């Protein structure tokens, strides 16, 4: 019998938590503890498990300290409003639930969750245990689309915590007028990214950035052709050429900020990320403490799904 493809879910936890916190009204326990981000995170967590029936799950978090990007560019993400303490106070609760579910949590000083996600999705699953591992990145952040490849997709929260879309290479090309996932770093380098305060090349917008990358492929090739002054570069308007010449250093610096790292040193073992074996009683107690009776009712079905999956795997 042919080997069944295994599936790994990698959670971009901070982006999901932020989306949940801002999407849901202030929900409190009987003790007065705010838990709307926890509740929303679990809604997405349960939905993702039901949708993809994973074999492995891992959760990645931003480390609460400046990253290498902040050190290179102190204005990185400077325009974002401060994260409310009411959100931060819920993160330990979410980590406690993940621990009870036996979902490994990864964070690394100096790096964002995206960099750990990039490292896990690009480096590890293809080499450990199973030759065929499909990675599904659960995120609320379009930045992760640059990680999509033949074995990696992004399950993106479009709006709130219920409206989702699964991105693969084709859907990225459709959204970005023909660009491939690995061109999205160059796209952000040219156009900039207001949400992360990445400067890009001032004066170059989305349409021009897409047009340049469809013609030249990468910003490296674009600048090679620009410096050669060959026939291909004549297709670019003189004003755009001028902007590119003037802001070459800023373009490459923006690419450095926009690119997700794929070589973070972490102690990752895919075997320790196996999904399905968790402490049901501990989970129930945590849910009772947070007045999450709805999720307690959904636990038997969740467990049943994993028992069926385990039986299938044993038959292989």
Secondary structure, 3 states (H helix, E strand, C coil): CCCCCEEEEEEEHHHHHHHHHHHCCCCECCCCCECHHHHHHHHHHHHHHHHHCCCEEEEECCCCCCCHHHHHCCCCCCCCCCCCHHHHHHHHHHHHHHHHCCCEEECCCCCCHHHHHHHHHHHHCCCCCCCCEEEEEEECCHHHHHHCECCEEEEEEEECCCEEEEECHHHHHHHCCCCCHHHHHHHHHHHCECCCCECCCCCCCHHHHHHHHHHHCCHHHHHHHHHHCCCHHHHCCHHHHHHHHHCHHHHHHHHHHHCCCCCCCCCCCHHHHECCCCCHHHHHHHHHHCCCHHHHHHHHHHHHHHHHHHHHHHHC
